[in-house]
Amino acid sequence: MPTFAYSARPATGGDIQSGEIELANKDDVLAYLHRQKMIPVSVREKSKSLNFSIGTGVKTRDVVIFTRQFATMINSGLPLVQSLDILAEQTENQFLRKTIQEVLYDVESGHTLADAMGRHPKIFTELYVNMVAAGEAGGILDTILLRLAAFLEKNDALLRKIKGAMIYPAVILSVAASAIVILLIFVIPTFQNMFASAGVPLPLPTRIVIEMSAILKGYWWAVGGVLFGIVIAIRAFYKTDNGRLVMDRMLLGMPILGDLQRKSAVSRFTRTLGTLVSSGVSILEGLEITAKTSGNRVIHDAVMGSRASIAGGETIAGPLKESGVFPPMVVQMINVGEQTGGLDDMLSKIADFYDEEVDAAVEALLSAMEPIMIVVLGVVVGGMIVAMYLPIFDMINTVK
């Protein structure tokens, strides 16, 4: 039997009451409310699959469009409830539409917009909710929503750049792995049979390749199990506090890739904190939210260290400098921003600068990856082929 969420006002007057009830259909719910001498305000069937599906079908672009349209409606003077109702009707993404309907129902029931959105963390992040709360408190919700849309677009563009940089090496590695497996399973055994019938002594490289082929053909399940176990072990280690710290520090220390990680982390940190501070969120709350969205444990610890420093009456710049993660220029600019009272503007300038730095780092990564991958692929695959041709050269020399 479906579950319906309702809000209704007592016929004798009073505040709106909300609740849930299991009945066959909406008409039965309305009849039930009339029997209870309640005037229905809204009745909506709850989606059982909403919490499971949400987040998997809603892209950042969908949230950006919703946010911009919402800001335009609020700025035009439309009431909050009417704006949400219109957005729910015209939103094409079914998961986002259900979420907006949930938010609309909660707002009609007397909740603030921020509280209503906070019930859907897979779509409306903590940063989003806090900025909306600041906009509601300051009466500048439309301005905050526009800032949010701009922030989401820039953050999404940054993530796309990083993911795009990973596509090329991933494709090359996949091709190399496929080529190696095909050689070991189908090509090497043919050479092995030929060498066995000829009875020629095999050099060490050839024996190694033949043994690898035999292991893969005879114990492929064990090889797959070992690889799967390694992946599971790495993931389990990464989920621990110490493991995540170790691996994130290793990522930041890698050549080229580490530089990209650091620059993207600085860009995300400054953009997020600058957007929060300029929207009226307190610096302590802004630092906590920024730390959670950093995506790197080393960055997280450095930002939380800055939060503790601020809470103790010190500056943000000190702990950031001590972490060794943030470049001196960033630390100095943040320090100047604190002293002059223009921290949000300074953070935005740093973010704009590091967006360009990320572009340069992505190009550098791709430029370095291409020759490295070609060399690795040539050495591995070419080495296997040469190893199988060594006995043939010996056979030719023997015949001569």
Rosetta blueprint (number, residue, H / E / L):
1 M L
2 P L
3 T E
4 F E
5 A E
6 Y E
7 S E
8 A E
9 R E
10 P E
11 A L
12 T L
13 G L
14 G L
15 D L
16 I L
17 Q E
18 S E
19 G E
20 E E
21 I E
22 E E
23 L L
24 A L
25 N L
26 K H
27 D H
28 D H
29 V H
30 L H
31 A H
32 Y H
33 L H
34 H H
35 R H
36 Q L
37 K L
38 M E
39 I E
40 P E
41 V E
42 S E
43 V E
44 R E
45 E E
46 K L
47 S L
48 K L
49 S L
50 L H
51 N H
52 F H
53 S H
54 I L
55 G L
56 T L
57 G L
58 V L
59 K L
60 T H
61 R H
62 D H
63 V H
64 V H
65 I H
66 F H
67 T H
68 R H
69 Q H
70 F H
71 A H
72 T H
73 M H
74 I H
75 N H
76 S L
77 G L
78 L L
79 P L
80 L H
81 V H
82 Q H
83 S H
84 L H
85 D H
86 I H
87 L H
88 A H
89 E H
90 Q H
91 T L
92 E L
93 N L
94 Q H
95 F H
96 L H
97 R H
98 K H
99 T H
100 I H
101 Q H
102 E H
103 V H
104 L H
105 Y H
106 D H
107 V H
108 E H
109 S L
110 G L
111 H L
112 T L
113 L H
114 A H
115 D H
116 A H
117 M H
118 G H
119 R L
120 H L
121 P L
122 K L
123 I L
124 F L
125 T L
126 E H
127 L H
128 Y H
129 V H
130 N H
131 M H
132 V H
133 A H
134 A H
135 G H
136 E H
137 A H
138 G H
139 G L
140 I L
141 L H
142 D H
143 T H
144 I H
145 L H
146 L H
147 R H
148 L H
149 A H
150 A H
151 F H
152 L H
153 E H
154 K H
155 N H
156 D H
157 A H
158 L H
159 L H
160 R H
161 K H
162 I H
163 K H
164 G H
165 A H
166 M H
167 I H
168 Y H
169 P H
170 A H
171 V H
172 I H
173 L H
174 S H
175 V H
176 A H
177 A H
178 S H
179 A H
180 I H
181 V H
182 I H
183 L H
184 L H
185 I H
186 F H
187 V H
188 I H
189 P H
190 T H
191 F H
192 Q H
193 N H
194 M H
195 F H
196 A H
197 S H
198 A H
199 G L
200 V L
201 P L
202 L L
203 P L
204 L H
205 P H
206 T H
207 R H
208 I H
209 V H
210 I H
211 E H
212 M H
213 S H
214 A H
215 I H
216 L H
217 K H
218 G H
219 Y L
220 W H
221 W H
222 A H
223 V H
224 G H
225 G H
226 V H
227 L H
228 F H
229 G H
230 I H
231 V H
232 I H
233 A H
234 I H
235 R H
236 A H
237 F H
238 Y H
239 K H
240 T L
241 D H
242 N H
243 G H
244 R H
245 L H
246 V H
247 M H
248 D H
249 R H
250 M H
251 L H
252 L H
253 G H
254 M L
255 P L
256 I L
257 L H
258 G H
259 D H
260 L H
261 Q H
262 R H
263 K H
264 S H
265 A H
266 V H
267 S H
268 R H
269 F H
270 T H
271 R H
272 T H
273 L H
274 G H
275 T H
276 L H
277 V H
278 S H
279 S L
280 G L
281 V L
282 S L
283 I H
284 L H
285 E H
286 G H
287 L H
288 E H
289 I H
290 T H
291 A H
292 K H
293 T L
294 S L
295 G L
296 N L
297 R H
298 V H
299 I H
300 H H
301 D H
302 A H
303 V H
304 M H
305 G H
306 S H
307 R H
308 A H
309 S H
310 I H
311 A H
312 G L
313 G L
314 E L
315 T L
316 I L
317 A H
318 G H
319 P H
320 L H
321 K H
322 E H
323 S H
324 G L
325 V L
326 F L
327 P L
328 P H
329 M H
330 V H
331 V H
332 Q H
333 M H
334 I H
335 N H
336 V H
337 G H
338 E H
339 Q H
340 T H
341 G L
342 G L
343 L H
344 D H
345 D H
346 M H
347 L H
348 S H
349 K H
350 I H
351 A H
352 D H
353 F H
354 Y H
355 D H
356 E H
357 E H
358 V H
359 D H
360 A H
361 A H
362 V H
363 E H
364 A H
365 L H
366 L H
367 S H
368 A H
369 M H
370 E H
371 P H
372 I H
373 M H
374 I H
375 V H
376 V H
377 L H
378 G H
379 V H
380 V H
381 V H
382 G H
383 G H
384 M H
385 I H
386 V H
387 A H
388 M H
389 Y H
390 L H
391 P H
392 I H
393 F H
394 D H
395 M H
396 I H
397 N H
398 T H
399 V H
400 K L
